[in-house]
Amino acid sequence: MIRPHVLVAGAGIAGPSLAWWLSRRGWRVTVVERARALRTGGQAVDFRGPVHRAVLERMGLWEAIHERRTRLGTQAFVDATGRTVAELPALMMSGDVELQRGDLCQLLFERTRDQVEYRFGDSPTDLHETSEGVEVGFEHHASQRFDLVVGADGLRSNVRSRVFGDDDGRLKHHGFRVVGCTLPNVLGLRQRGVIYSEPGRGVCVTSARADDEARALFVFTGAPLGPQERSPDVAREAVSAAFTGAGWRTAQLVEALRGAEDLYFDAISSVRLPRYSHGRVVLLGDAAWGGTLGGQGTPMAMVGAYVLAGELLANPGAHAQAFARFESRLRPYATKCQGGASHVGGFFAPRTRAGLFLRNHLYGLLTTKPLERAFEKLVTHAATGFVLPDYT
Ligand SMILES: Cc1cc2nc3c(=O)[nH]c(=O)nc-3n(C[C@H](O)[C@H](O)[C@H](O)COP(=O)(O)OP(=O)(O)OC[C@H]3O[C@@H](n4cnc5c(N)ncnc54)[C@H](O)[C@@H]3O)c2cc1C
């Protein structure tokens, strides 16, 4: 492989991050994205602690991300009367720096588009490995051979199911569903957020960059979702059914949801995979270790891209060795961070009254001044538990 040609499936966060590292070292990278344009939807995503910061700095993104930060302050648990029962510090919910997922996606695209070939509106349909490389068939483009293929195509990775099979068995469902969207700022929030919960259902609303907009996250108990069920209409129906009769200002938010367009709807689940790679194909980001929400998916995608690129560049022509080292370095860290996805549903929507009572009191206590340091550790310790390899 003199100038290896890599196919990356998925122009989310992981794919363009990897493309950035490889292309600047002379590798040819083609990114194929199923959507017809960059998918810039989603809520805010955050970075916390020195590991995340080091990766952003090494990519020269720290300043640009700061310029785009949300500046969100505290978020409060409120009761049915709107009274604050606990105030969560910005570090817990927004890390050291937070920005809209779409802004990050756009930024990564802009920083790579001149060196990387992007193909939108296409998807791999067939992957056939030979001694020379991987023959890839596409929905629209003619078949082509690549030296390596990277599946960075998200939680429901197409590459993963083609290479590892039985995709449903790879997702562990945690018993909750989530709908995220932009709404009119009916609560009049300014740089803050509120969370209202009842047993099995909860809604989190935060201010957005534009004063007249807010970001909402509806979390509620529910079964896993099939691919046909994740449409905006099904999401609106599901929220409407799940929040019938809910208190506080929930009815107003559910009503506002009817006009929302950028709906993100999924079941909260985590990927369980025995290996990240198979032959010349490797998985990255949500495709390998995703958890719908609460698993630090975005910073993990970028740390993962850094490590995968570092190992590939350090082991030229030895992809098996590079993939093995990538997985052995990253898996413990990724698995630990992914653990957040199994608790996040219960955080926003505790299943029982007792659970709700306990949550409010626990966070009320943890956020008091004497426990400030311990709490800070608690909300950053998964993210900081990794020694970033130095590939210079
Ligand atoms: C529209 C959208 C909104 C999101 N909103 C949030 C959010 O609000 N909060 C949150 O925590 N996380 C959100 N996520 C997930 C978050 O982006 C990831 O957890 C994290 O950034 C890891 O990124 P990733 O690149 O691995 O996966 P993703 O960001 O999910 O990117 C995967 C990309 O692969 C593409 N793709 C899928 N199938 C194929 C295929 N067959 N062929 C080619 N391309 C394919 C997708 O269209 C997508 O662009 C969202 C993801 C998307 C796509």
The ligand as a MOL file (V3000), in Angstrom:
LIG
                    3D

  0  0  0     0  0            999 V3000
M  V30 BEGIN CTAB
M  V30 COUNTS 53 58 0 0 0
M  V30 BEGIN ATOM
M  V30 1 C -28.9530 13.2640 12.6130 0
M  V30 2 C -28.2610 12.8310 13.8950 0
M  V30 3 C -28.6110 13.4450 15.0980 0
M  V30 4 C -27.9920 13.0670 16.2770 0
M  V30 5 N -28.3370 13.7050 17.4280 0
M  V30 6 C -27.7240 13.3920 18.5730 0
M  V30 7 C -28.0290 14.0600 19.7860 0
M  V30 8 O -28.8790 14.9180 19.8000 0
M  V30 9 N -27.3800 13.7120 20.9220 0
M  V30 10 C -26.4270 12.7520 20.9130 0
M  V30 11 O -25.8390 12.4720 21.9550 0
M  V30 12 N -26.1050 12.0820 19.7940 0
M  V30 13 C -26.7270 12.3690 18.6210 0
M  V30 14 N -26.4180 11.6860 17.4810 0
M  V30 15 C -25.4010 10.6360 17.5660 0
M  V30 16 C -23.9970 11.2380 17.6160 0
M  V30 17 O -23.7650 11.9830 16.4670 0
M  V30 18 C -23.0210 10.0770 17.7270 0
M  V30 19 O -23.2310 9.4080 18.9480 0
M  V30 20 C -21.5730 10.4820 17.7660 0
M  V30 21 O -21.3210 11.7180 17.2600 0
M  V30 22 C -20.7330 9.4380 17.0560 0
M  V30 23 O -20.6920 9.7700 15.7140 0
M  V30 24 P -20.6390 8.7290 14.5430 0
M  V30 25 O -19.9680 9.4570 13.4360 0
M  V30 26 O -20.0850 7.4320 14.9910 0
M  V30 27 O -22.1630 8.4400 14.1910 0
M  V30 28 P -23.2540 9.4210 13.5720 0
M  V30 29 O -23.0320 10.8130 13.9810 0
M  V30 30 O -24.5560 8.7830 13.8550 0
M  V30 31 O -22.9570 9.3700 11.9900 0
M  V30 32 C -23.1720 8.2270 11.2050 0
M  V30 33 C -23.3610 8.6760 9.7720 0
M  V30 34 O -23.4370 7.5030 8.9510 0
M  V30 35 C -24.4470 7.6850 7.9880 0
M  V30 36 N -24.9180 6.3790 7.5210 0
M  V30 37 C -25.8030 5.5470 8.1240 0
M  V30 38 N -25.9870 4.4620 7.3600 0
M  V30 39 C -25.2100 4.6040 6.2770 0
M  V30 40 C -24.9860 3.7980 5.1300 0
M  V30 41 N -25.6390 2.6380 4.9240 0
M  V30 42 N -24.0940 4.2370 4.1950 0
M  V30 43 C -23.4590 5.4330 4.3540 0
M  V30 44 N -23.6610 6.2390 5.4220 0
M  V30 45 C -24.5150 5.8300 6.3650 0
M  V30 46 C -25.5000 8.4840 8.7380 0
M  V30 47 O -26.3780 9.1260 7.8460 0
M  V30 48 C -24.6400 9.4480 9.5240 0
M  V30 49 O -24.3760 10.6210 8.8090 0
M  V30 50 C -27.0270 12.0130 16.2720 0
M  V30 51 C -26.6830 11.3890 15.0730 0
M  V30 52 C -27.2900 11.7810 13.8790 0
M  V30 53 C -26.9010 11.1060 12.5880 0
M  V30 END ATOM
M  V30 BEGIN BOND
M  V30 1 1 1 2
M  V30 2 1 2 3
M  V30 3 2 2 52
M  V30 4 2 3 4
M  V30 5 1 4 5
M  V30 6 1 4 50
M  V30 7 2 5 6
M  V30 8 1 6 7
M  V30 9 1 6 13
M  V30 10 2 7 8
M  V30 11 1 7 9
M  V30 12 1 9 10
M  V30 13 2 10 11
M  V30 14 1 10 12
M  V30 15 2 12 13
M  V30 16 1 13 14
M  V30 17 1 14 15
M  V30 18 1 14 50
M  V30 19 1 15 16
M  V30 20 1 16 17
M  V30 21 1 16 18
M  V30 22 1 18 19
M  V30 23 1 18 20
M  V30 24 1 20 21
M  V30 25 1 20 22
M  V30 26 1 22 23
M  V30 27 1 23 24
M  V30 28 2 24 25
M  V30 29 1 24 26
M  V30 30 1 24 27
M  V30 31 1 27 28
M  V30 32 2 28 29
M  V30 33 1 28 30
M  V30 34 1 28 31
M  V30 35 1 31 32
M  V30 36 1 32 33
M  V30 37 1 33 34
M  V30 38 1 33 48
M  V30 39 1 34 35
M  V30 40 1 35 36
M  V30 41 1 35 46
M  V30 42 1 36 37
M  V30 43 1 36 45
M  V30 44 2 37 38
M  V30 45 1 38 39
M  V30 46 1 39 40
M  V30 47 2 39 45
M  V30 48 1 40 41
M  V30 49 2 40 42
M  V30 50 1 42 43
M  V30 51 2 43 44
M  V30 52 1 44 45
M  V30 53 1 46 47
M  V30 54 1 46 48
M  V30 55 1 48 49
M  V30 56 2 50 51
M  V30 57 1 51 52
M  V30 58 1 52 53
M  V30 END BOND
M  V30 END CTAB
M  END
